[in-house]
Amino acid sequence: MNALQGRVAVITGAGRGIGREHALLFARDGASVVVNDLGGSADGNGSDRSAAQSVVDEITAAGGRAVANTADVADFSGARALIDQAIESFGRLDVLVNNAGFLRDAYLASMTEEQWDAVVRVHLKGHFCPLRFAAEHWKARTKAGERVDAAVINTASASGTFVPNPGQANYGAAKASIAAL
C-alpha cells in the first residue's frame, strides 16, 4: 500500500515547478489531489487553466485521482472554493500544501508598492487563506467526533530566513512571515 493511500491533498501552485512535483509525488503515493494553479507567468501576471489541467491529466493518465482548480488562493472566496472542491470531489481534506507564489524582483530603493503588495499577497495571504478554510474543515470534523490526522506543509525559502537577497525584500519578508503561521 502506498503511504498516502486514501488521503486527500490540496496543493497550491501545483501547475509548475516544486508544486507540480509535489502533486505528482502525492498522487504516485496514493493521494487524491486537487491541483491548484492560477496559471500566471513567473511574475504572477495572467492566468491559464492549462497549467493545472496538464498536471491533472498526467496524474489521471498514470491511474491517479486528481481535479484542477484555478482559484486565487490569496482571495478569501477563492480559497474557500478550493477547500470546498476537495471536500466535494473526494469527501474530505487531509493535507494542505501551500506552495503558490511568484517573484517580482527589485531593489528596495526602486521597488514599487504594487511589487511589494503583489508578492506579499500571494506568498503570505495565499498561505493564510487556504489554511484558514482547511482549519475550519478539520475543526468541524473533530467536533463531529472524528479523529482528524491532518497535515500542513508551508513552502518557505532561505531568502526569508538565512540568506537575504537584496533584490527580493518583498519575497524574503513574506517567506519569513510564513514561519509565524
C-alpha positions, 0 to 999 in steps of 0.5 A: 500500500502506498503511504498516502493511500486514501488521503486527500491533498490540496496543493497550491501552485501545483501547475509548475515547478516544486508544486507540480512535483509535489502533486505528482509525488502525492498522487504516485503515493496514493493521494487524491489531489486537487491541483491548484494553479492560477496559471500566471507567468513567473511574475504572477501576471495572467492566468491559464487553466492549462497549467493545472489541467496538464498536471491533472491529466498526467496524474489521471493518465498514470491511474491517479485521482486528481481535479484542477482548480484555478482559484486565487488562493490569496482571495478569501472566496477563492480559497474557500472554493478550493477547500470546498472542491476537495471536500466535494470531489473526494469527501474530505481534506487531509493535507494542505500544501501551500506552495503558490507564489511568484517573484517580482524582483527589485531593489528596495530603493526602486521597488514599487508598492504594487511589487511589494503588495503583489508578492506579499499577497500571494506568498503570505495571504495565499498561505493564510487563506487556504489554511484558514478554510482547511482549519475550519474543515478539520475543526468541524470534523473533530467536533463531529467526533472524528479523529482528524490526522491532518497535515500542513506543509508551508513552502518557505525559502532561505531568502526569508530566513538565512540568506537575504537577497537584496533584490527580493525584500518583498519575497524574503519578508513574506517567506519569513512571515510564513514561519509565524503561521 
